[in-house]
Amino acid sequence: MSPSMPGLRLLAALCGVLLCASGLFAGSGPCFPNPCLNDAECQVIDDSHRGDVFTQYICECPHGYTGTHCETTCTMPLGMQTGAIADSQISASSLYFGFMGLQRWAPELARLHRTGIVNAWTASNYDRRPWIQVNLMRKMRVTGVVTQGASRSGSAEYIKSFKVAYSLNGKKFQFIQEDDESGDKIFKGNWDNNSLKTNLFDTPLETQYVRLVPVMCHRGCTLRFELLGCELNGCAEPLGLKDNIIPNKQITASSIYKTWGLSSFSWYPFYARLDQQGKFNAWTAESNSASEWLQIDLGSQRQVTGLITQGARDFGHIQYVAAYKVAHSNNGMNWTEYRDPGAVDSKIFPGNLDNNSHKKNMFETPFLARFVRILPVAWHNRITLRVELLGC
């Protein structure tokens, strides 16, 4: 006996709903159109099996992207080259002393593109298990590494292959594994002393410590490198000072210093852009006083998660802000000084130690604001700043 026509229609409708919900039927389902960005793959999921996901799909992000919809780039240099990673954060199993023990090829020299006669880290010739590591000071997302060799005594030295280990506490490390879990993954390194080799990790690391372990070296185990990644929350993009998205009129200050009192030698607040170049390339306050400030108007309310500061030179004189507070406002009149959770006093952030290195500070509790002020507390020679705000 054949089924009735209404029964067939009901069965067909039910199958159609199931196919559409699963995304198997072209042109339908939560993955059509693809909600994922940057060529990410959309995968339909079963809600009953994913308690950590609150949509009907997840986005499988390609290398270098993160976020719910793979909207955030996560291959930013983390600070080896710029100095945002301090010397004290870089350590190694050993170092090489050259030229009668006077040349110190120390781990803090292992910065990408570093120049000079002694411009990289080299492990001791007697070190059979060399390594170099970075303490990021907080848990971050690390997505890759860029390596470079160097020239020592006129001869090219570099690391031909290496492993990567990571740790949350700096004591217990584990190595990145091969995709088939057959063993520790061995990354291809450099082939000369100056070219760059970029390796992106198949799975980003969420870690505080990253350790590079040489496997094969040419002559000596010599290295300059940069780590790539981003903050865990993915909200630490530059907000527009360095790239001039924030216009000059939105950068103001309490005062302006004029070298020799000449207006043509003024250190205006709109010069306070990170890595600004030129003879006048930073903001300098008229007086060395804790009442001075630099203010940035973001144009609209933004989430601010941190900032990077930098000093400058005035005709050979090194100048920088060594410590500062941060205040924020939504109207430019009523200000709130940043405090860590549970703290009574405003937080004083450590600033720079020289005129050119970057110093990055992240807020434990990000804030929403349109206006941000930097309030110098301590300085060297004169209050001088170049800066970038971070957030989204």
Secondary structure, DSSP 8 states (H G I E B T S, - for coil): ----HHHHHHHHHHHHHHHHHHT-STT-STTSS----TT-EEEE--GGG-TT--SSEEEE--TTEESTTS-EE--EE-STTTS-S-GGGEEES--EEETTTTEEE-GGG-BTT--SSS-SEE--TT-SS--EEEEEEEEEEEEEEEEE-EEETTEEEEEEEEEEEEESSSSS-EE-B-TTSSSB--EE--SSSS--EEEEEEEEEEEEEEEEEEEEEESS-EEEEEEEEE-TTS--EE-STTTT-S-GGGEEES--EEGGG-GGGEE-GGG-BTT--SSS-SEE-SS--TT--EEEEEEEEEEEEEEEEE-EEETTEEEEEEEEEEEEESSSSS-EE---TT-SS---EE--SSSS--EEEEEEEEEEEEEEEEEEEEEESS-EEEEEEEE-
